[in-house]
Amino acid sequence: MRLSRPSTVLSAFLTLLNDRLGESIVFPLLPFLLADFVAGDGPALGLLVGLLGGSYAVAQFAFTPLIGALSDRYGRRPVIGVCVAGSVLGLALFALTISLPWARLWPAASATGLPLALLFAARLIDGVSGGTAATAGAVLADISPPEQRARAFGLIGVAFGLGFILGPALGGLLATRSVGLPVLVALGFALLNLVVVLTLLPETHPPEARQAMPRRRDLQPFNQLARVFANPQVRRLSAAFFLFFLAFSGFTAVLVVYFKQAFSWGPGLSTGAFVVVGVVATVVQGGLIGPLVQRFGEWRLSLAGVGLVLVGCLLIALAQREVAVAVVFPAVAILAAGTGLVTPCLRSLVSRRLDDSGQGAALGSLQGLQSLGSFLGPWSAGVAYVVLGRQGPFWLGILLLLAVAALVAGGLPGTSARTRGSEG
């Protein structure tokens, strides 16, 4: 990856980190943040957490194709600037909602559902502007030759990992003083990200490489996904990418509720588990992914990563209360290592099989698949939590991961075994 303009990498990295930090600093605390607005602590809490977690993703899914196309037409910098500003607005509304003394201002507010409606609105606003990850990924693709894109996309994993380190750690620490304080910290970081983008990020998509805006119907998210699946070069990998995030987003969405209800864990242990995820993901995608890809290739690493996620998910599902800490913490570390291998390698395999034109739209389609999985996953996991019991989301995730392994193990379409081996 060329580093002739460090401000480009810094701006893209902070944008990716802000996208993750806004999630990870709040998500482990959701069951506790909702305590003032939801009665009881039964399975319905798992469903509500899943729906709230997935509301961001469904808005992101609907608007990411448009944001990707806008970045191909008008450049990366203005699109990222607008998206980060939207993130600031969404977090501000979320912080305001949980900070207001509803019981004093409006005693019947919880009964009317207004605070919950505002929380969902905040997540939807953040999701509408949630094309930051796809556009920041396009920036990294712009400045990286094809053979180095797996390493470049590893920065997405580093941001993911650091977000899971800083977010839960800060959230757990600050929540001891005030449950709403971590959200204010996330808002402050989003404001910093906006300042950096507006002052330091150069344009990486030159005018001669820009494309006309697609027709309106071509910006429909399902139409874009249909075109991805119509391409035999990336169809199988795209399906694996979607199913992986469907599984991963599902069981992680109910993870904190599961810890709380199955093991009686409080914010400290719950956020600690996410810190472990962040440390392992950062090590894998920040330092190990490059050498591992050179030695084993993206294809083999994708398979190995799916296997590790399967093992981690199974260990969590089988953990008993008496040994929960001793089992769950290694399990989430294994799960994080697997995710750290799968996500950049699948992205790289898809990106390498497309030409340089339209990388923003192509990566936007992948982000759309991730967003769709990140919405349907929490929703289906929340339903499984209510219908099948606490372990239901994990068994559902295991079945989906087995399907991912079958798709990736089937090989890359249109290539011989020798070519497949060179790519992975």
DRENDO-1510 file (C-alpha; in Angstrom, 1 decimal, always signed):
<recs>
REC; n; res; u; v; w
REC; 1; MET; +0.0; +0.0; +0.0 .
REC; 2; ARG; +1.5; +3.3; -1.0 .
REC; 3; LEU; +1.9; +5.7; +1.9 .
REC; 4; SER; +3.0; +8.8; -0.1 .
REC; 5; ARG; +0.1; +10.7; +1.4 .
REC; 6; PRO; -0.2; +9.6; +5.0 .
REC; 7; SER; -3.1; +12.0; +5.5 .
REC; 8; THR; -5.2; +9.8; +3.1 .
REC; 9; VAL; -4.6; +6.6; +5.1 .
REC; 10; LEU; -5.2; +8.5; +8.4 .
REC; 11; SER; -8.5; +10.0; +7.3 .
REC; 12; ALA; -9.7; +6.7; +5.9 .
REC; 13; PHE; -8.6; +4.9; +9.0 .
REC; 14; LEU; -10.3; +7.3; +11.4 .
REC; 15; THR; -13.5; +7.1; +9.3 .
REC; 16; LEU; -13.5; +3.4; +9.6 .
REC; 17; LEU; -12.7; +3.6; +13.3 .
REC; 18; ASN; -15.5; +6.0; +13.9 .
REC; 19; ASP; -17.9; +3.7; +12.1 .
REC; 20; ARG; -16.9; +0.9; +14.5 .
REC; 21; LEU; -16.5; +2.9; +17.6 .
REC; 22; GLY; -20.0; +4.4; +17.4 .
REC; 23; GLU; -21.2; +0.8; +17.5 .
REC; 24; SER; -18.9; -0.9; +20.0 .
REC; 25; ILE; -18.9; +1.8; +22.6 .
REC; 26; VAL; -22.7; +1.6; +22.9 .
REC; 27; PHE; -23.7; -1.9; +21.8 .
REC; 28; PRO; -22.4; -3.8; +24.9 .
REC; 29; LEU; -24.4; -1.4; +27.1 .
REC; 30; LEU; -27.7; -1.6; +25.2 .
REC; 31; PRO; -29.4; -3.9; +27.7 .
REC; 32; PHE; -28.5; -1.5; +30.4 .
REC; 33; LEU; -29.3; +1.6; +28.4 .
REC; 34; LEU; -32.7; +0.2; +27.7 .
REC; 35; ALA; -33.5; -0.5; +31.3 .
REC; 36; ASP; -35.3; +2.8; +31.8 .
REC; 37; PHE; -37.5; +2.3; +28.7 .
REC; 38; VAL; -38.3; -1.5; +28.8 .
REC; 39; ALA; -40.1; -3.4; +31.5 .
REC; 40; GLY; -38.7; -6.7; +32.6 .
REC; 41; ASP; -35.7; -8.7; +31.7 .
REC; 42; GLY; -37.1; -11.6; +29.7 .
REC; 43; PRO; -36.5; -13.0; +26.2 .
REC; 44; ALA; -38.3; -10.0; +24.7 .
REC; 45; LEU; -35.3; -7.9; +25.7 .
REC; 46; GLY; -33.2; -10.0; +23.3 .
REC; 47; LEU; -35.6; -9.3; +20.5 .
REC; 48; LEU; -35.6; -5.6; +21.1 .
REC; 49; VAL; -31.8; -5.4; +21.3 .
REC; 50; GLY; -31.7; -7.3; +18.0 .
REC; 51; LEU; -34.1; -5.0; +16.3 .
REC; 52; LEU; -32.4; -1.9; +17.6 .
REC; 53; GLY; -29.0; -3.3; +16.5 .
REC; 54; GLY; -30.3; -4.1; +13.1 .
REC; 55; SER; -32.1; -0.8; +12.4 .
REC; 56; TYR; -28.8; +0.8; +11.6 .
REC; 57; ALA; -28.0; -1.9; +9.1 .
REC; 58; VAL; -31.3; -1.8; +7.2 .
REC; 59; ALA; -30.9; +1.9; +6.6 .
REC; 60; GLN; -27.3; +1.4; +5.6 .
REC; 61; PHE; -28.4; -1.4; +3.2 .
REC; 62; ALA; -31.0; +0.9; +1.5 .
REC; 63; PHE; -28.6; +3.8; +1.0 .
REC; 64; THR; -25.2; +2.3; +0.5 .
REC; 65; PRO; -25.6; +1.7; -3.3 .
REC; 66; LEU; -26.5; +5.4; -3.8 .
REC; 67; ILE; -23.5; +6.5; -1.6 .
REC; 68; GLY; -21.1; +4.2; -3.6 .
REC; 69; ALA; -22.4; +5.5; -6.9 .
REC; 70; LEU; -22.1; +9.1; -5.7 .
REC; 71; SER; -18.5; +8.5; -4.7 .
REC; 72; ASP; -17.7; +7.1; -8.2 .
REC; 73; ARG; -19.4; +10.2; -9.8 .
REC; 74; TYR; -18.3; +13.1; -7.5 .
REC; 75; GLY; -15.3; +11.7; -5.6 .
REC; 76; ARG; -14.7; +10.2; -2.3 .
REC; 77; ARG; -14.0; +13.3; -0.2 .
REC; 78; PRO; -17.3; +15.1; -0.4 .
REC; 79; VAL; -19.3; +11.8; +0.1 .
REC; 80; ILE; -17.3; +10.8; +3.2 .
REC; 81; GLY; -17.7; +14.4; +4.6 .
REC; 82; VAL; -21.5; +14.2; +4.3 .
REC; 83; CYS; -21.7; +10.7; +5.7 .
REC; 84; VAL; -19.6; +11.5; +8.8 .
REC; 85; ALA; -21.8; +14.6; +9.4 .
REC; 86; GLY; -24.8; +12.3; +9.4 .
REC; 87; SER; -23.1; +10.1; +11.9 .
REC; 88; VAL; -22.6; +13.1; +14.2 .
REC; 89; LEU; -26.3; +13.9; +13.9 .
REC; 90; GLY; -27.4; +10.4; +14.7 .
REC; 91; LEU; -25.2; +10.0; +17.7 .
REC; 92; ALA; -26.3; +13.4; +19.0 .
REC; 93; LEU; -30.0; +12.4; +18.9 .
REC; 94; PHE; -29.1; +9.1; +20.6 .
REC; 95; ALA; -27.2; +10.8; +23.3 .
REC; 96; LEU; -29.9; +13.4; +23.8 .
REC; 97; THR; -32.6; +10.7; +24.1 .
REC; 98; ILE; -30.9; +8.7; +26.8 .
REC; 99; SER; -29.8; +11.8; +28.7 .
REC; 100; LEU; -33.2; +13.5; +29.1 .
REC; 101; PRO; -35.0; +12.9; +32.4 .
REC; 102; TRP; -38.1; +11.5; +30.8 .
REC; 103; ALA; -39.7; +10.5; +34.1 .
REC; 104; ARG; -39.6; +14.2; +35.2 .
REC; 105; LEU; -40.3; +15.9; +31.9 .
REC; 106; TRP; -43.0; +13.5; +30.7 .
REC; 107; PRO; -43.9; +10.7; +33.1 .
REC; 108; ALA; -45.9; +8.9; +30.5 .
REC; 109; ALA; -43.2; +9.0; +27.9 .
REC; 110; SER; -42.1; +5.3; +28.3 .
REC; 111; ALA; -45.7; +4.2; +27.9 .
REC; 112; THR; -46.1; +6.2; +24.7 .
REC; 113; GLY; -42.9; +4.6; +23.3 .
REC; 114; LEU; -41.4; +8.0; +22.4 .
REC; 115; PRO; -37.9; +7.4; +23.8 .
REC; 116; LEU; -37.6; +4.1; +22.0 .
REC; 117; ALA; -38.9; +5.7; +18.8 .
REC; 118; LEU; -36.2; +8.4; +19.1 .
REC; 119; LEU; -33.6; +5.8; +19.6 .
REC; 120; PHE; -34.7; +3.9; +16.5 .
REC; 121; ALA; -34.7; +7.2; +14.6 .
REC; 122; ALA; -31.2; +8.0; +15.7 .
REC; 123; ARG; -30.0; +4.6; +14.5 .
REC; 124; LEU; -31.7; +5.0; +11.2 .
REC; 125; ILE; -30.2; +8.5; +10.7 .
REC; 126; ASP; -26.7; +7.0; +11.4 .
REC; 127; GLY; -27.5; +4.1; +9.1 .
REC; 128; VAL; -28.6; +6.3; +6.2 .
REC; 129; SER; -25.2; +8.0; +6.3 .
REC; 130; GLY; -23.5; +4.7; +7.0 .
REC; 131; GLY; -21.7; +4.5; +3.7 .
REC; 132; THR; -18.6; +5.7; +5.4 .
REC; 133; ALA; -17.1; +2.2; +5.5 .
REC; 134; ALA; -17.7; +1.4; +1.9 .
REC; 135; THR; -16.4; +4.8; +0.7 .
REC; 136; ALA; -13.4; +4.6; +3.0 .
REC; 137; GLY; -12.7; +1.1; +1.6 .
REC; 138; ALA; -12.9; +2.6; -1.9 .
REC; 139; VAL; -10.3; +5.2; -0.9 .
REC; 140; LEU; -8.0; +2.3; +0.2 .
REC; 141; ALA; -8.7; +0.5; -3.1 .
REC; 142; ASP; -7.8; +3.8; -5.0 .
REC; 143; ILE; -4.3; +4.0; -3.4 .
REC; 144; SER; -3.5; +0.3; -3.4 .
REC; 145; PRO; -2.4; -2.0; -6.3 .
REC; 146; PRO; -4.5; -5.1; -6.7 .
REC; 147; GLU; -2.0; -7.5; -5.1 .
REC; 148; GLN; -1.9; -5.4; -2.0 .
REC; 149; ARG; -5.6; -4.9; -1.4 .
REC; 150; ALA; -5.9; -7.7; +1.1 .
REC; 151; ARG; -3.4; -5.9; +3.2 .
REC; 152; ALA; -5.1; -2.5; +2.6 .
REC; 153; PHE; -8.5; -4.0; +3.5 .
REC; 154; GLY; -6.8; -5.3; +6.7 .
REC; 155; LEU; -7.0; -1.7; +7.9 .
REC; 156; ILE; -10.8; -2.2; +8.0 .
REC; 157; GLY; -10.1; -5.0; +10.4 .
REC; 158; VAL; -7.7; -2.9; +12.4 .
REC; 159; ALA; -10.3; -0.3; +12.8 .
REC; 160; PHE; -12.8; -3.0; +13.7 .
REC; 161; GLY; -10.5; -4.4; +16.3 .
REC; 162; LEU; -9.5; -1.1; +17.8 .
REC; 163; GLY; -13.1; -0.1; +17.9 .
REC; 164; PHE; -13.8; -3.2; +19.9 .
REC; 165; ILE; -10.9; -2.5; +22.2 .
REC; 166; LEU; -11.5; +1.2; +22.8 .
REC; 167; GLY; -15.3; +1.1; +22.6 .
REC; 168; PRO; -16.1; -1.6; +25.2 .
REC; 169; ALA; -13.1; -0.5; +27.4 .
REC; 170; LEU; -14.3; +3.1; +27.5 .
REC; 171; GLY; -17.9; +2.1; +27.7 .
REC; 172; GLY; -17.3; -0.2; +30.7 .
REC; 173; LEU; -15.1; +2.3; +32.5 .
REC; 174; LEU; -17.3; +5.4; +31.9 .
REC; 175; ALA; -20.6; +3.5; +32.5 .
REC; 176; THR; -19.5; +3.2; +36.2 .
REC; 177; ARG; -20.1; +6.9; +36.4 .
REC; 178; SER; -23.0; +7.3; +34.0 .
REC; 179; VAL; -24.5; +4.9; +31.5 .
REC; 180; GLY; -25.0; +7.8; +29.1 .
REC; 181; LEU; -21.5; +9.1; +29.2 .
REC; 182; PRO; -20.0; +6.6; +26.7 .
REC; 183; VAL; -22.4; +7.8; +24.1 .
REC; 184; LEU; -21.2; +11.4; +24.5 .
REC; 185; VAL; -17.6; +10.2; +24.0 .
REC; 186; ALA; -18.7; +8.4; +20.8 .
REC; 187; LEU; -20.2; +11.7; +19.7 .
REC; 188; GLY; -17.0; +13.6; +20.4 .
REC; 189; PHE; -15.0; +11.1; +18.3 .
REC; 190; ALA; -17.4; +11.5; +15.4 .
REC; 191; LEU; -16.9; +15.3; +15.6 .
REC; 192; LEU; -13.1; +14.8; +15.5 .
REC; 193; ASN; -13.5; +12.5; +12.5 .
REC; 194; LEU; -15.5; +15.1; +10.7 .
REC; 195; VAL; -12.8; +17.8; +11.3 .
REC; 196; VAL; -10.0; +15.4; +10.1 .
REC; 197; VAL; -11.9; +14.5; +6.9 .
REC; 198; LEU; -12.7; +18.2; +6.1 .
REC; 199; THR; -9.1; +19.3; +6.7 .
REC; 200; LEU; -6.8; +16.4; +5.8 .
REC; 201; LEU; -8.5; +14.0; +3.3 .
REC; 202; PRO; -7.4; +14.6; -0.3 .
REC; 203; GLU; -9.4; +13.4; -3.3 .
REC; 204; THR; -8.2; +9.9; -4.4 .
REC; 205; HIS; -10.7; +9.4; -7.3 .
REC; 206; PRO; -9.5; +11.6; -10.2 .
REC; 207; PRO; -12.0; +13.2; -12.6 .
REC; 208; GLU; -10.9; +11.1; -15.5 .
REC; 209; ALA; -11.8; +7.9; -13.6 .
REC; 210; ARG; -15.3; +9.1; -12.6 .
REC; 211; GLN; -18.5; +7.6; -14.0 .
REC; 212; ALA; -21.9; +8.9; -14.7 .
REC; 213; MET; -24.7; +8.3; -12.2 .
REC; 214; PRO; -26.6; +5.0; -12.8 .
REC; 215; ARG; -30.3; +5.1; -13.6 .
REC; 216; ARG; -32.5; +5.3; -10.6 .
REC; 217; ARG; -33.7; +1.8; -10.8 .
REC; 218; ASP; -30.0; +0.6; -10.9 .
REC; 219; LEU; -29.6; +2.2; -7.5 .
REC; 220; GLN; -32.2; +0.1; -5.9 .
REC; 221; PRO; -30.2; -2.0; -3.4 .
REC; 222; PHE; -31.7; -5.3; -4.5 .
REC; 223; ASN; -31.0; -4.5; -8.1 .
REC; 224; GLN; -27.4; -3.9; -7.3 .
REC; 225; LEU; -27.2; -7.2; -5.4 .
REC; 226; ALA; -28.9; -9.0; -8.3 .
REC; 227; ARG; -26.1; -7.7; -10.6 .
REC; 228; VAL; -23.5; -9.0; -8.2 .
REC; 229; PHE; -25.0; -12.4; -8.1 .
REC; 230; ALA; -25.4; -12.4; -11.9 .
REC; 231; ASN; -21.6; -12.2; -12.2 .
REC; 232; PRO; -20.3; -15.8; -12.1 .
REC; 233; GLN; -16.8; -14.5; -11.1 .
REC; 234; VAL; -18.1; -13.3; -7.7 .
REC; 235; ARG; -21.5; -15.0; -7.2 .
REC; 236; ARG; -20.3; -17.7; -4.9 .
REC; 237; LEU; -18.0; -15.5; -2.9 .
REC; 238; SER; -20.7; -12.8; -2.5 .
REC; 239; ALA; -23.2; -15.4; -1.2 .
REC; 240; ALA; -20.6; -16.6; +1.3 .
REC; 241; PHE; -19.9; -13.0; +2.3 .
REC; 242; PHE; -23.6; -12.4; +2.9 .
REC; 243; LEU; -24.2; -15.6; +4.9 .
REC; 244; PHE; -21.2; -15.0; +7.0 .
REC; 245; PHE; -22.4; -11.6; +8.2 .
REC; 246; LEU; -25.9; -13.0; +8.6 .
REC; 247; ALA; -24.5; -15.5; +11.0 .
REC; 248; PHE; -21.9; -13.3; +12.7 .
REC; 249; SER; -24.3; -10.3; +13.2 .
REC; 250; GLY; -27.0; -12.6; +14.5 .
REC; 251; PHE; -25.3; -14.3; +17.4 .
REC; 252; THR; -23.2; -11.2; +18.3 .
REC; 253; ALA; -26.3; -9.1; +18.4 .
REC; 254; VAL; -27.7; -11.1; +21.3 .
REC; 255; LEU; -24.4; -11.8; +22.9 .
REC; 256; VAL; -24.6; -9.2; +25.7 .
REC; 257; VAL; -28.2; -10.2; +26.5 .
REC; 258; TYR; -27.1; -13.9; +26.6 .
REC; 259; PHE; -24.2; -13.0; +28.9 .
REC; 260; LYS; -26.5; -11.1; +31.2 .
REC; 261; GLN; -29.3; -13.7; +31.4 .
REC; 262; ALA; -27.4; -17.0; +31.1 .
REC; 263; PHE; -24.3; -16.1; +33.3 .
REC; 264; SER; -25.6; -13.0; +35.2 .
REC; 265; TRP; -22.7; -10.9; +33.9 .
REC; 266; GLY; -22.8; -7.2; +34.4 .
REC; 267; PRO; -21.3; -4.4; +32.2 .
REC; 268; GLY; -17.7; -5.2; +33.3 .
REC; 269; LEU; -17.5; -8.8; +32.1 .
REC; 270; SER; -19.6; -8.2; +29.1 .
REC; 271; THR; -17.5; -5.3; +27.8 .
REC; 272; GLY; -14.3; -7.3; +28.8 .
REC; 273; ALA; -15.3; -10.0; +26.4 .
REC; 274; PHE; -15.6; -7.4; +23.6 .
REC; 275; VAL; -12.2; -6.0; +24.5 .
REC; 276; VAL; -10.7; -9.5; +23.9 .
REC; 277; VAL; -12.4; -9.5; +20.5 .
REC; 278; GLY; -10.8; -6.2; +19.7 .
REC; 279; VAL; -7.3; -7.2; +20.7 .
REC; 280; VAL; -7.3; -10.4; +18.8 .
REC; 281; ALA; -8.9; -8.9; +15.7 .
REC; 282; THR; -6.4; -6.0; +15.7 .
REC; 283; VAL; -3.4; -8.4; +15.9 .
REC; 284; VAL; -4.7; -10.6; +13.2 .
REC; 285; GLN; -5.8; -7.9; +10.7 .
REC; 286; GLY; -3.2; -5.3; +11.6 .
REC; 287; GLY; +0.0; -7.4; +11.7 .
REC; 288; LEU; -0.6; -11.0; +10.6 .
REC; 289; ILE; -2.9; -10.7; +7.6 .
REC; 290; GLY; -0.2; -9.6; +5.2 .
REC; 291; PRO; +2.3; -12.4; +5.9 .
REC; 292; LEU; -0.5; -15.0; +6.2 .
REC; 293; VAL; -1.9; -14.1; +2.8 .
REC; 294; GLN; +1.5; -14.3; +1.2 .
REC; 295; ARG; +2.1; -17.7; +2.7 .
REC; 296; PHE; -1.4; -19.3; +2.4 .
REC; 297; GLY; -3.5; -17.1; +0.1 .
REC; 298; GLU; -6.9; -15.6; +0.6 .
REC; 299; TRP; -8.9; -18.7; -0.3 .
REC; 300; ARG; -7.3; -21.0; +2.3 .
REC; 301; LEU; -7.4; -18.3; +5.0 .
REC; 302; SER; -11.1; -17.8; +4.4 .
REC; 303; LEU; -11.8; -21.4; +5.0 .
REC; 304; ALA; -9.6; -21.5; +8.1 .
REC; 305; GLY; -11.3; -18.4; +9.4 .
REC; 306; VAL; -14.8; -19.9; +9.0 .
REC; 307; GLY; -13.6; -22.9; +10.9 .
REC; 308; LEU; -12.4; -20.8; +13.8 .
REC; 309; VAL; -15.6; -18.9; +14.0 .
REC; 310; LEU; -17.5; -22.2; +14.1 .
REC; 311; VAL; -15.4; -23.4; +17.1 .
REC; 312; GLY; -15.8; -20.1; +19.0 .
REC; 313; CYS; -19.6; -20.1; +18.4 .
REC; 314; LEU; -19.9; -23.7; +19.6 .
REC; 315; LEU; -17.9; -23.1; +22.7 .
REC; 316; ILE; -20.1; -20.1; +23.7 .
REC; 317; ALA; -23.3; -22.1; +23.2 .
REC; 318; LEU; -22.0; -25.0; +25.3 .
REC; 319; ALA; -20.5; -22.9; +28.1 .
REC; 320; GLN; -21.9; -23.5; +31.6 .
REC; 321; ARG; -22.4; -20.8; +34.2 .
REC; 322; GLU; -19.8; -22.3; +36.6 .
REC; 323; VAL; -17.0; -22.1; +34.1 .
REC; 324; ALA; -18.3; -19.3; +31.8 .
REC; 325; VAL; -15.4; -16.9; +32.2 .
REC; 326; ALA; -12.8; -19.7; +31.5 .
REC; 327; VAL; -14.7; -20.8; +28.4 .
REC; 328; VAL; -16.2; -17.7; +26.9 .
REC; 329; PHE; -13.1; -15.5; +26.9 .
REC; 330; PRO; -11.0; -18.0; +24.9 .
REC; 331; ALA; -14.1; -18.7; +22.7 .
REC; 332; VAL; -14.5; -15.0; +21.7 .
REC; 333; ALA; -10.7; -14.8; +21.1 .
REC; 334; ILE; -11.0; -17.8; +18.6 .
REC; 335; LEU; -14.1; -16.2; +17.1 .
REC; 336; ALA; -12.3; -12.9; +16.6 .
REC; 337; ALA; -9.3; -14.5; +15.0 .
REC; 338; GLY; -11.6; -16.3; +12.5 .
REC; 339; THR; -13.5; -13.1; +11.7 .
REC; 340; GLY; -10.2; -11.3; +11.3 .
REC; 341; LEU; -9.2; -13.8; +8.5 .
REC; 342; VAL; -12.5; -14.1; +6.7 .
REC; 343; THR; -13.6; -10.5; +6.2 .
REC; 344; PRO; -10.5; -9.0; +4.5 .
REC; 345; CYS; -9.8; -12.2; +2.5 .
REC; 346; LEU; -13.3; -12.4; +1.0 .
REC; 347; ARG; -13.3; -8.7; +0.2 .
REC; 348; SER; -9.9; -9.0; -1.5 .
REC; 349; LEU; -11.0; -12.1; -3.5 .
REC; 350; VAL; -14.1; -10.2; -4.8 .
REC; 351; SER; -12.2; -7.0; -5.5 .
REC; 352; ARG; -9.4; -8.8; -7.4 .
REC; 353; ARG; -11.9; -10.4; -9.7 .
REC; 354; LEU; -13.3; -7.0; -10.8 .
REC; 355; ASP; -11.5; -4.3; -12.9 .
REC; 356; ASP; -10.6; -0.9; -11.4 .
REC; 357; SER; -13.6; +0.9; -12.8 .
REC; 358; GLY; -16.5; +1.0; -10.5 .
REC; 359; GLN; -14.7; -0.2; -7.4 .
REC; 360; GLY; -16.8; +2.2; -5.3 .
REC; 361; ALA; -20.0; +0.7; -6.5 .
REC; 362; ALA; -18.6; -2.9; -6.3 .
REC; 363; LEU; -17.4; -2.4; -2.8 .
REC; 364; GLY; -20.6; -0.6; -2.0 .
REC; 365; SER; -22.5; -3.7; -3.1 .
REC; 366; LEU; -20.4; -5.8; -0.7 .
REC; 367; GLN; -21.2; -3.3; +2.0 .
REC; 368; GLY; -24.8; -3.7; +1.0 .
REC; 369; LEU; -24.6; -7.4; +1.5 .
REC; 370; GLN; -22.9; -6.9; +4.8 .
REC; 371; SER; -25.6; -4.4; +5.8 .
REC; 372; LEU; -28.4; -6.7; +4.8 .
REC; 373; GLY; -26.9; -9.5; +6.8 .
REC; 374; SER; -26.3; -7.2; +9.7 .
REC; 375; PHE; -30.0; -6.4; +9.7 .
REC; 376; LEU; -31.5; -9.8; +9.0 .
REC; 377; GLY; -29.0; -11.4; +11.4 .
REC; 378; PRO; -30.0; -9.6; +14.6 .
REC; 379; TRP; -33.7; -9.8; +13.6 .
REC; 380; SER; -33.5; -13.6; +13.0 .
REC; 381; ALA; -31.4; -14.1; +16.1 .
REC; 382; GLY; -33.8; -12.1; +18.2 .
REC; 383; VAL; -36.7; -14.3; +17.0 .
REC; 384; ALA; -34.6; -17.4; +17.6 .
REC; 385; TYR; -33.8; -16.2; +21.1 .
REC; 386; VAL; -37.6; -15.9; +21.9 .
REC; 387; VAL; -38.8; -19.0; +20.0 .
REC; 388; LEU; -35.9; -21.5; +20.4 .
REC; 389; GLY; -34.4; -20.3; +23.7 .
REC; 390; ARG; -31.1; -18.6; +24.7 .
REC; 391; GLN; -28.9; -20.9; +22.6 .
REC; 392; GLY; -31.1; -20.7; +19.5 .
REC; 393; PRO; -29.1; -17.9; +17.8 .
REC; 394; PHE; -25.9; -19.8; +18.2 .
REC; 395; TRP; -27.2; -23.0; +16.6 .
REC; 396; LEU; -28.7; -21.0; +13.8 .
REC; 397; GLY; -25.3; -19.3; +13.3 .
REC; 398; ILE; -23.5; -22.6; +13.2 .
REC; 399; LEU; -25.8; -23.8; +10.4 .
REC; 400; LEU; -25.2; -20.7; +8.4 .
REC; 401; LEU; -21.4; -20.9; +8.9 .
REC; 402; LEU; -21.5; -24.5; +7.6 .
REC; 403; ALA; -23.1; -23.1; +4.5 .
REC; 404; VAL; -20.4; -20.5; +4.2 .
REC; 405; ALA; -17.7; -23.1; +4.4 .
REC; 406; ALA; -19.4; -25.2; +1.7 .
REC; 407; LEU; -19.6; -22.1; -0.7 .
REC; 408; VAL; -15.9; -21.2; -0.1 .
REC; 409; ALA; -14.7; -24.8; -0.2 .
REC; 410; GLY; -16.4; -25.3; -3.6 .
REC; 411; GLY; -13.8; -23.1; -5.2 .
REC; 412; LEU; -13.8; -19.9; -7.1 .
REC; 413; PRO; -16.0; -20.0; -10.3 .
REC; 414; GLY; -14.3; -19.8; -13.6 .
REC; 415; THR; -10.9; -20.8; -12.4 .
REC; 416; SER; -8.9; -23.9; -12.5 .
REC; 417; ALA; -7.5; -25.6; -9.4 .
REC; 418; ARG; -4.1; -24.1; -10.1 .
REC; 419; THR; -5.4; -20.6; -10.4 .
REC; 420; ARG; -7.5; -21.1; -7.3 .
REC; 421; GLY; -4.4; -22.2; -5.4 .
REC; 422; SER; -2.6; -19.0; -6.5 .
REC; 423; GLU; -5.4; -16.9; -5.2 .
REC; 424; GLY; -5.8; -18.7; -2.0 .
</recs>
